[in-house]
């Protein structure tokens, strides 16, 4: 209760309108709700969503909403070659829904959602993107501009940044303007249109273009337990602390500053909290965000109506208690009672089998949660975000830090990695993490990371001060230290100080161990760590049909040498397969990974292989690894033939396939053919899964 009162008091202090702010130009969005997980999956309701009915719009309007946002995956319903024709049936479906919403008295934001190639190759995809928007513009040209607004593309990210945004979107905007000269067009910025994207968002010189941003802060609260996030933010994060209130103060000021600088008022295109958050906490979060931003006139589109982060239960045909009232709408329902406090201590994740297995495999004792990237960041000269790629060693995710300028001191910007225990005088500690420099203005082109074990309260006493010089390739760095002081539990952090250079640097998951000077294990003194059963990228994707820790593979081919190695993927085991000369057939050398379980014809399988190339006599220096599911005896019938091009960095290569023949238990294998080139390929854990949702043999 004390926390809630503190937050409410702080909100009241920031809710007063700023008298110095002239009335900025903005869209009259009002209370708004997203029709999420309906038309933005590859096909409607593919993600288990509720199919939109005309009656939904009447229900939404009667609840007091003024606008709906309709996310649409046009990319999956249009031709790949010019003129990129949109499927007429799909276009008619969208037109019908827009008309039904307008008939219910609602404004409509028609959004392009999940146009994937625009994010991976924005300039290369711009012609097709513009061709599709040209057709959308023609289809809706006769609709009133006061009630239908276009949003060009949802949440630019990856290679789609504020630096190329205008160039990539200009052809589409021109195509729209040819038939819709004064229709409002909405544009959001980089990094998934987070609030900080507004600082560098440049809009075209067009009086009918409006900015937007999305608000899911703090992300570790709103997306806790969200399985599509990698790594999954842990459950148990509550909302309502002084830090949460302070964040709202800062974020509201960002909108004030933007409006003062540009004369435009952005609207909040998405906000919400996942259903893994207790209902009372979801209500509290929406109420806090609404009370903070609404006084500025910011329209807010909650995510979402009924399918994800829902406000409405379409099965029970009832609005969820307290949710409408939280955003300022009439609400006859009562807000849910506060849930019981989670059993874990604040800020501390409970032990999991995966963390216990990692702890067991390490020297000393693991004293942090390596799967968590929700570190506290500091410094106004720095932007940070989570990046995900199978190429990132140690878990497939990292934090990217972009320093806009050089700090006066290295500690002017950085991040603090929480430690779950106290630090004890004379105790031995080691921190290990993967890192690389994306770019740096330092004379040698390398990044700088200051590392320090410390107390996260004044006077910030610490030990183990080390400055790392970080190159452009992923490398595992270790910082050992012996404590010269005690640091209490709850105040101990690993400080990463990043303002020593104007740089963009990426830091992967961090392992902190007590009672050891290194996490590296010498092969002659200790057994390598057992492979984890499933990496985060595969968690929840299916049931394992093999044992990833079983390295007793059948090796074949007279031109092949093989040896087990302890790789630098946090000490995990790999097998180095070396082929002296390319074979007449790709299957002339390789390894066979046994499958223990049966496979039925029609089973959907996912194959994942962690691999890297040490050397290869190919034109591009990349290895060739052929993968095949097959019988383990003549005639070796099989399926899922794929040729992987394996680069020099560790990557988890994934293949989806459907079994075209049945394999009885104990009769199948995954063949890894290596005779496609003279090469040395290192192969880590291999995973064969029957995808989730299927019974064995179904």
N, C-alpha and C positions, 0 to 999 in steps of 0.2 A: 504493500500500500504506500509505503514511504517513497519507493521509486516512482510509482505512478503519479503521486502528488508532485514530486520533483519535476517530472517530465511535463505535467500539465502547466505548472507554474512557468517553466521555461518557454513553452509554446505560447502562453499568454503574452510573454514579454516580446516575442517576435511577431505576433499577429497584428500589431498596430500598423496601419498603413504609413508608408514613408511619404511625408508631406512634400519632400523635394522632388519626387518622381513625377514627371509629366505623364499624362495618360498614354501608355504605349499602345501601338496597334496590334490587335490580336483577333483571333477567330472566336466567335461566340459559342464555344464548345459546350459550356455548362456541364452538368453531371453526365458522364459518358461511360459506356461499357463496351468492352471488346467481345465480339462473337468468336471467341477463340476455339482452336482445334476443330474447326468445321470445314472451311474452304482452303486453309493453308497447309494441310497434309497433302501428300502427292495425289490422293483421291479422297473425296469427301467421306468423312467419318473413319478413314483408315486408322487413325490413332485412337479408335474407340470412342469418338466423340458423339455428341447428340446432333442429329440432323436438324437444321434450322427449319422451323415451321412458321408460317405467316402469323400464327397466334402468339409466337414469342415476342414479336415486335409490339403488339398490343399490351402484352404483359409488362414489357420493359417501359413503355410509355406511361402506363398507369402507375408504375412505381415512382415516377417522377424524373426519369432520365430524359435528357433532351437530345442526345446524340448517341449513335452506335458507330463503332469502328469495325469495318468488315475486312479482315485480312484474307487475301486471295493469293493462291500460288499459281499465278499465270504461267510461270515457267514450265510447269508440268502439263499444260493444256494448249501448247502452241507449237507450231512447226519449228524445226531446227534450221531450215533454209528459208531465204527470202521468198515470199513476203511474210513469213512467220505467222501463218494463219492460225488464229485462235479457234479451237474446237467450237463450232456453232452451238452445240447443245450446252456446253459449259458456259459460254458467254450468255446464252439465254437464261440459264439458271441464275447467274449473277445479276442480270438485269431484272429478273423477277424479284429477287430478294431486295434489291435497292428500291424498287417500286413499292414493295410491301412495307418496308420500313418508312418510306416517305408518306405512304398512305396512313400510317399510324401516327404521323405527326413528328417523326424523328428526323434530325439531320443525319447524314451518312458520310463517313470518311471511308473512301474506297482505297484500299491499301494494296500495294504489291508486297508480298511476303515470301521469304525463302527463295528468292531468285538467285540460286546458289552461285552461278557463274559470275554474277555481278560482284560478288565478294572475293572470289578467287582470281578473277581476271576482269576488272571493271572496264578498262578501256577496250579490250578485245570483245567484250560482250555488249558494249554500248549500242552497236547497230541493231542487234536483235531486240534488245531492251526497248529501243526507240520504236522499232517496227511494231512491237506489241502494244506500246502505249499509244501509238497512232490509231490502232484499231479501237482501243478503249475510248479514246477521245471522240472518235466518230460515233461509237455506239451510244454515248451518253451526252452528246453535244446539245440535245434538246432539253436536258434536265436543268432546272433552275440552279444558278450558281449559289443561291442563298442556302440551299439545303443539301447539296452534293459537292464534296470536296475530294480532291485526289491527293494521295500520299505516294510519292514516286517509288520509294523502296524502304522497307523496314530495316532498321538497325544495321547500317553499314559496319563492316568489321573485316578482319583478315587484311587483304591487300586493298580494300575499299576504304580509304582514309580521307580526312579533310584536305589532304594535299592534292588528291585527284578527283574529289567529289564533283566539283563544278564541271570539269572536262567530261567526266563520265555521264553526268545527268543532263547536260545541256542538249544533246540530240533528242532525248525523250521529252524535255520541257518544250522544245521547239515544235515537236510533233503534236503535243497537247495544245499548244497555243494556236496552231493552225486552225483548229475547230472550236477551241474553248478559250477565247482571248482573255476573259476576265474571271475564269473559274479559280477559286483558291487552290493553290498547290502547296503541299506540305513537304518539307525536307528536314531530315534528321542527320546528325553528325556521326563521326567515327566512334569506335569502341562501343558498338551496340547502342549508340545514341545515349550513352550515360550523360549525366548532368554536366560533367566536366568537358564533354565534347563541344559545348556551347562557346568555350573560350576561344576556339580557333575555327569555328564554323563560319564559312563565307557563303552568303546567299547570292543568287543572281540579282541583277538590277531589274527587278520586276515587282511592281507594287502589290501583286496578288500572290506572292510567295510568303509562306509563314514557317517559322522554325518549330521544331518539336524536340522533346527529350523524354527519356524513360527513367523511371525511378524505382529501383528495387534495393534501396540502401537501408540498413546494412545487408549485403548480399548473403552473408552467412546466416542471417536470420530468415530472410524471405525465401531462400532456396534450400534450407536445411532438409536433408533427406531426398533432394531431387536427383533421381537416378540418372538423368540425362546430363548432369553436370559432372565434369571430371577434373579433380576429385570431388566426390559427393560431400557437400558441407555437412558436418556431423549434426545429429539431432541434439536437442536440449538447449539451444541458444534462446534465451528469453529477451523480451523487448521492454524498454522503459527505464533504462539506466541514465545516469547523468551524461555518459558519453553519447548515448543515442540522442538525447536532447541537444547536446552541443553540436552534433552532426547536423541536425535539422536547422539550427541557427546558421551554421556555415552555408548550408545548401540553399536556404532561402535567400541569403545575401548574394549568392551567385546569380540568382534570377533577378534580383534588384539591380545588380551591377550590369547584367546583360541588357536589361530593359533600358537602363540609363545610357548605355553605350550605343545601342542600336535603334532605340525607339520602337522595338518589337517586343511583344509578350509571348514567349513560347508556351505551348500547352504540353501537358504531361500525357503522352500517348499510351503509356502503360504504367501501372503500379499494382502491387498486390503481394500476397504471401501464400506460399504453397499449403496444400491441405495437410501436410505433415505437421504444420504449426497448430497448436491447440486453438480451438475456436475463439476463446476469449482473447488470446493473443493476436489473432487475426483482426478482431474487432478493434483492439487497442491500437494496433499498427495503423489501420486505415483512419481511425479517428485522429491520431497524431499527425499523420501526413496531411490530412484535409485541413485541420486547424492551422497548420503551418503555412500551407501554400494558398489556400482558398482566399484569404484576405487580399492577396496580390491580384486576384482576378484570374489566376491560372485555372484553366479548364483541366479536368482530370478524367482520363479513361481508365477505369479499373479493369484488370485482367482477372477474371473474365466472367461471362454470363453463367454458363453451366458446365463446361467441360473440364477446364483446368483452373485452379485457384478460384473455385466457383462462388458466386453469390446466390445462385438459384439451384435447387435440387429438382431436376427434371423428372426423377422417378417419383418423388413424393409430391411434386407440383407445389413446392413451397419455397419461399425465400428463406435463406439461412438466417437464424435469429441474430439480430443486432447489426447485421452488415450494412443494411441501408441507412440505419440511423448513424452509423459511424462516418458516413460520407455526407451527412447533412440532409438526407431525404426523410420524409415521413416514414415511421417504422413502428407498427403496432406490436412487433415481437420484442421479447426481452433479450437483452444481451446474455450470452452464456456466462455461467459462473467461472471464476478463475480456476484453471487446472491446478492440480497438486504440483508442487515443485519437483523438478526432475531429480533423480537420485544422484547424479553426478554433481560435483562441485562446480560453481560458476566458472566458465571458461575452460573446463576440463572435460575431455572426452573419455567416456568409459572404455575400458580395455576391450578389444575385439580379437577374435582368433587370428586375424591377419597381423595385427600389431604384436600379439604374443608370439606368433611364429617368427616375426622379424627380430623381436627381442631375443628369442632363444638362439637365433643364428648369429648374433653379434657378440663380440667381446664386451664385457662390462654390462651395464644396464641402460636400456633405452629410456630417456627422460623427457622426450617430447613426442608429438604426434606427427610423423613425417607425411601423413596423408593430407594434412591441413595446410592450405595456402592462405588462409584468412588472417595474415599477419597484420599487425597495426603498422601503418605507414605514417611518415611525417615529412614535412617540408613542402612549402608552397611552390618551389621550383621544380617539382617532380610530378609526373603522372605515372600511374601504375595500373596494370591489368593482368588478368590470368590469360596465358596462352596455352593452347593444347595442340599436341602433335605426337604421333607415334614415334617421331624421330627424337623426342626429348628423352634422354636416358632416365632411368630410375622412377618411372611412373607415368610418363607421357604428358606432364603438365609442368608449368613453371610460372613464376611471376616475372613480368617484363616491367622494367623501370626506365623511364625516359626522363633524363635530366635536361631541363630547358636552359640552364646556365650553370656555371661553376659556382660552387658555394664558397663563402668565406672560409669555412671549415668543412671537413669531410662529413661531420655529423649534422650539417644543415639539412640533409634529406636522407631518408633511408627507411628501414623497416625493422621491427622487433619481432623475433620468433619466440613465442612463449615456451617456457620450460616448466614442466609440471611439478618439479620438486624443488627443495631448497638446494643451494650450492654450499658446500662445506669446505672450510679452510683445509688446505693440504690435499684436497681431493683432486684426482686426475680426471680431466674432461677432454672430449674431442668432439668437434662439430665437422660434419662432412656434407658437401653438397656439390651438385653439378652446376656449372655456370659457363656462360659464353658471352662475348661482347658482340653486339649487333653493329654498333658504330661508336667511335670515340674520337674526340678532338685532341686527345693526348698525342705528343710527338711520335710515339711508337705505334699509335693506332689501337692501343690496348686499353681495356677498362681497368678501373680501380675499385676494389671492394675493401673497405675497412671492416674488420670482424672483431667483436669484443663480447665477452661474457660480462654481464653487468646487472645492476639493480635498476629497475625502471622507474625509480622515483628519485627526486633530488636527494643528494648531490650526484646521483648516477655513478656511484663507485663501481669499479669493475676490474677485470684482469684479462690477460691473454691478448692484448692489443696486437693485431696483425694486419698488414696491408697486402692484399693479394693483387697480382697483376694478371689479368684475365684475357686470354686470346680469343680468337673468333670461332674456334672449334669447341664443342662441348668437352669439358674436362672435369674430372673429379678432384675437388680441392678439400684438403683437411687442415683444420686448425686445432692443434692440441694445446692444452694449458693446464697449469696447476694453480688451484685457487689460493689466493693469499688473504682471503676474507670470507666471511659467511654472507650469503644473500638469502633472505627469507623466502619461503614458498609463497607463490603468488606475486612476487616482485622480480623473479629471475627471468631474464630474457637473453637471447643471443642477438646482439645489435649488429645490423648490417648497415654500414655508413657508406653512402653512395655519392656524396657531393664532391668527391675529390677529382672529378673530371666531368666535362660536359659529354654525356654518353647515354647510350641505350644499352642496357645490360639485362640478361635473363638469368634467373637463379631458380634452379629446380628444387625439388623437395629436400628438406634438410633433415639429417639424422644427427641427434645429439646424444652422446653416450657418457655415462659416468663410470669410472673405474677402468679406463683404457686410454692408451695414447694414440690408437689408430683403430679404424674399423676394418682395415685391410687385413686379410688373413693369409699368412704364408702357407702355400700348399703343403710344404713338408712338415708343418707343425700342427696344422688344424684342418679338419675336413671342411670343404666349402659348404656354405649355407644351403639348406634345401630350397628348391625353387618354390615360390608361392603358388598355391593351387590355381588361383586366377588373378591376373593383373586387373587394375581398375577399369581398363577399357573393355574387359569381357565380363565384368561382374554383372550377374543377373541376365546374361545373354543366353544361357542354356546349361545343359548338363554335360560334364566331361565324359568322354568315351575313352580317354587314355589317361595315363599317369604322367604328368609333366616332369616329375622328379626322376622317372625311370630313364637312365641314360644307357641302358643295355640294348642299344640299337644294333641291328644286323647291318654290318658294313660290308660293302661289296665293290669289286672293281680292282684290277691289278695295277691300275695307274693312280690309285688313291692311297694316301696315308691319312690316318685319323688319330687324334689324341684329345682327351678331355682337358679342358683348361678352366681356370678360375678367372672369369672375366672381370672387367671393371664395372659391371652393372651391379654395384653394391655386393660384390663377392659371389654373385650367382654363377651357376655352372653352365659351361658351353662346351660344345664339341667342335674342334677345328678340323675341317675336311679339306685336304689339299690334293689337287689333281695335277699331275705333272704335265699332261697333254690332253687336249680335247679328244673325246672319243668319237667313233663313227656314229654312235647313237648317244643321246643325252643320258640314257639309262645305263650306260656302260660303267658308271661308278656312282656311288651314293650311299645312303643310309635308309633303313626301314624302321619306322617308329611303330611299335606294336599297339594295336587297338584292342582293348579288353572287352568291350561291350558290343552287342549285336547292332547292326544297322539294317533297317527295313527299306525296301524300295519306296521312294517318295519322301523319306526323311529329309528335312531341311537341316543342313549342317553348316557350321562355321568353323573354318580352319584358320589358325593364327600361328605364325612362326616368327620368333624373335631372331633377327639375323643381321649380320654386317659382313662386308667384304674386306678382307685384309689386303689382298692383291688379286689382280685379274689381268690376263693378257687379251683384253677386249679393247676396241677403239676408244671407249669412254672410261675404261678402267673399272667398270662396274661388273659385279658378278652375275652369273646366270644360274638360277636355282629352279628346277622343274619340280612341281608338286603334284602328287596323284594319290587318290585313295584307291586301294586295290586289294585283291586276294594276296595272301602271303605264301601261296604255292601255285605251281603251274595250273592253268594257263595265265595267271596273273591278270585276270579281267579286272577292270576298274573304271573310274570316272573322275571328274573334277580335274582334268589336266590343265595346269596353269604354269606359265613360265614367269617367274619373278625376276625383275631386275633389281639387284641388291646393291645399295650404295655403301659408302664407307662408315656411315654412322649407324648406331643401333636403331632399329625400327621394328615395330610389330606389324608384319604384313598379314592382312586379313583377306580371306576368300569366302564368299557365300556360295553354296551349291545345293543341289537337290540330288539325292542318291538315285542312280538309275539302275542299280541292282542291289540285292540283299547280300549281307555278309553276316554269317553266324558269329556268335561270340568266340573270340580267340582265333578267327580266321582272317581278320582284316589287318591292314597296316597302312600307314601314311608313308609313301615313298618320297624321298628327297633326292632327286637325281642331280648330280653335280658335274657330269662329264660334258657339259655344254661349252666349256672353255678350260684352258689351263688357269687354275685359280686356287685361292685359299679363302674359304668362306667359314666364318664362325657362326654356329647355330646354337642359340640359347634354348629356353623352354619352348616346347611345341604343344599346342592345344587343339584338340578336335572336340567340338561340342555339338550335341543335338540341340537345336535352338529351342528357346523357352516356349511353352505352350503345347508341346507334344509329349505324349506318353511314349514310353519305350516301345519301339517297334511300330509306332503309328505314324 
